[in-house]
Amino acid sequence: MNIAKLMKQAQKVQGDVARVQAEVALIEKTFSVGGGAVQATARGDNTVTKIKIDPAAVNPNDAEALEDMIVSAVNGALAEVKKEADAKLSAVTAGLNIPGLT
């Protein structure tokens, strides 16, 4: 086994992973629930950037339903971002199981 060649390949993968991680941070995904009553947008850096609520979904007598929709929309947006991020990182690592990358 050629250690120098292996080290060079590892450095290339490390550089590619860093580039993809920077790209992943910019991914934005929107997820909606309740027929579009609540929409959440999240980024690849695991931040929620936007929540949109249809005024018709606001019922002062049933705040719990709106709260549940918000939680579902946020979780859905974060899951969509993670799915795309995982796909991009898998393409770079070629299926290598590297802890902490996904």
HELIX and SHEET records of a PDB file:
HELIX    1   1 ILE A    3  ALA A   25  1                                  23    
HELIX    2   2 PRO A   55  ALA A   57  5                                   3    
HELIX    3   3 ALA A   63  THR A   93  1                                  31    
SHEET    1   A 3 GLU A  28  VAL A  33  0                                        
SHEET    2   A 3 VAL A  38  ARG A  43 -1                                        
SHEET    3   A 3 VAL A  48  ILE A  53 -1                                        
END                                                                             
